[in-house]
Amino acid sequence: MAQSKPKIVVLVSGSGSNLQALIDACENDKLDATIAAVFSNRKAAFGLERARNHSIPAEYFPYSPYRESGREAYDAALGHKVAEYGPDLIVLAGWMRIFTPTFLDKFTNRVINLHPALHGTYVGADGINWAYESFQKGEIEHGGCMVHYAIPEVDEGALIAETIVPMYKSDSPDDYAQRLHTAEHSLIVQATAMALSALEN
């Protein structure tokens, strides 16, 4: 009997281009995994449509019903829903909410996050622009992106993999962003494979 592939759940807040990279890698056998479900905190996130286009369960899970009860209540409820899919790994691919230990402790060492800056630099949602501005001022020589284990401290978990992305003085912010996103698409597949392999050892 063939052994079942490890299952991942992907969380997105936007267009889902990195989700698409994972979907393509799974379908082309470049990633030995199955995407069990996709969740988004935003109803209009195109990532949900990408999932449905590939017959992957896609769930909208908004924060608004938990606004009064708070982040921990939201994280507990989302964690319960995610757990129903039995994921081996949870991939935050453009997920724009910060998790509390309520969620992370439910999936210890099984939540990884893609961040558009190198490890230890430019934490937070605006990392791309900060890196671009720093390069234009001559403060750094290049940019990059990384995947790390998610912890309560934003973008500070243990590094899994990172990629240096070149910058040029002639770059507009969009030029650099497009180059960075292309690098992210390869990196997220590589790092997901590495994190799954680490779970087996």
N, C-alpha and C positions, 0 to 999 in steps of 0.2 A: 504493500500500500504506500503510495507516494506521500511524503511528509508535506503537510500544509505549509504554505509560505507565512512568514511573520506578517502581522497586521499593523498598519499604521493608521492613525487618525490625524488629519491635517486641519489646522485652524487658520482661517484667513479673515481679513477685514476689508480687502479691496479686490483688485482685478484678478488676482490669482495666477499671475504668470509663473510664479515659482511652483505653485500647485500643478500647473500644466506640465512643467518640467518633470515633476515627480510622476504624474500620470503617464506621460510618454515613456519615461524610463521603466516603469512597471510593465507597460504594454509591450515594450521592445525587449524585455528581459535584461535590461541593463541594471535593474534594481530588483533583487530577489525579495519582493514584498508585494502585498496587496493593500490598496487603500480601502479601508473598511468604511470610512465615513469622512465627510467634510462638514465643519461647523463654521458659522460666521456670526459675529455680533451685529452685523449690518445687513439689513434685508436686501439692499440694492447691490451688495457685493457680487461682482461678476464671477468670482470664484465659485459661488454656489451653482451658477449656470454651467460653468465648466465641468463641475462634478456630475451634474444631471446629464450633460451631453455624453458622459461615459458610463451612465447607469450606476453611478456611485451615490449612495444615500447622502443627501445634503440637507442640513438642518440650520435654520435661522434661530439663534438663541440670544435675544436682546437683553440688555442690562436694565432697561426701563422698569420692568416689573419688580426689580430688586433694589430700586433706588433708595427706598426708605429703609429696608433691612440691611443694605450695605454690601460691600465687596465680598466679604466672607460668605454671605448667603448665596450670592450669585456663583461664586467659585464652587461652593458645595453642590449646588444644583447642576451646574455644568459638568462638574467632575462625575456626578452620578450618571448623567446622560452619556458622557464619553465612555465611561466604564462599561456601559451596556454593550458596546461593540468589541470589548475584549482586546484593546490594542496592546501590542508589545511596545510600541513607541508612539509618542505624540509629537508632531512636528508643527511648530509655530512658524508659518510661512507668510509673513506680513500681518501677523495678529497684533492689533494695536491696543491691547489691554494688558495691564500689569497684573500678574497672578500673585495672590497671597499664598502662604503656606497651606491654607485650606485645600487648594487645588494641587499644589506641587507635592505635598507630602503624600497625597493619594497615589501618585505615580513617581515614586522616588527614583531619580536617575533615569527617568524614561521620558522626560520632556526636553526637547531641544529647540533652540531659537535661532533663526537667521537674522543677522544684524548688518546693516550696510556701512560698517566701518571695521577697522582692524581691532583686535583684542586690546582692551585697555585704553582705547581712544574714543572720544566722541560718543558717549552713551546717550541714549534717548532717541526720540523719533526723528530728530532733525540732523542725524549724523552725516547724511550725504552733503547737505549744504555747509555744515561746519567744516567738513574736510575740504570741500571745494574752496571755501573762503580762506582757509589756512594755507592751502597750496598757492593761491593767488598772492598771498602776502609773503611767500617764501619760507613759511614755517615748517612745511613738510615736503617730502620729495614725491610722494605717491599716496594713493588712497587704497582702499581694499574693502573686503567684506569677510565675515566670519560666521561660523555656526558654533554655538556653545550650549552647554547644559543650562537650562533655565533655573534660576534661584530667585528668591524675593528681591535681591538687589539687582537693579535694572542693568542688563547686558554685562554682568560681571561673573557669570558662571564659568566653570572650567572649559577651556577651549577644546573643540573637537577638530576643526580644520579652518584654515583661512586662506584667502587668495589676495595677492597684491594686484591692484588695478592701476595702470599708468594714468597719469594726468599730464596735460599739455597746456601751456600758457594760452594757446588759441582756443581752448575749450570754452564753450558756454556751459552753464549748469546742466542743460539738457544733454549736451554731448557726453559729459562725464557720467551722468545718471544712466544713460543708455548703455555705456560701456560697463558700468558697474552691474546693471541688471543682467546683462549677458553673462558676466562672471558668476553672479548669484545662481543662475539656472544650472550651471555645472556643479557649483560647490554644494548646493543643497542636496543633490543626488549623491555626491561623494560622501558627504558628512552623514547623511541618513544611513547609507550602507555601513559606514564605520561604527555608528552608534548601535545599529542592529548587531553587528559582529561582536561588539563589546558585551552585549547582553548574553551572548552565547558562551562567553569565556568566564 
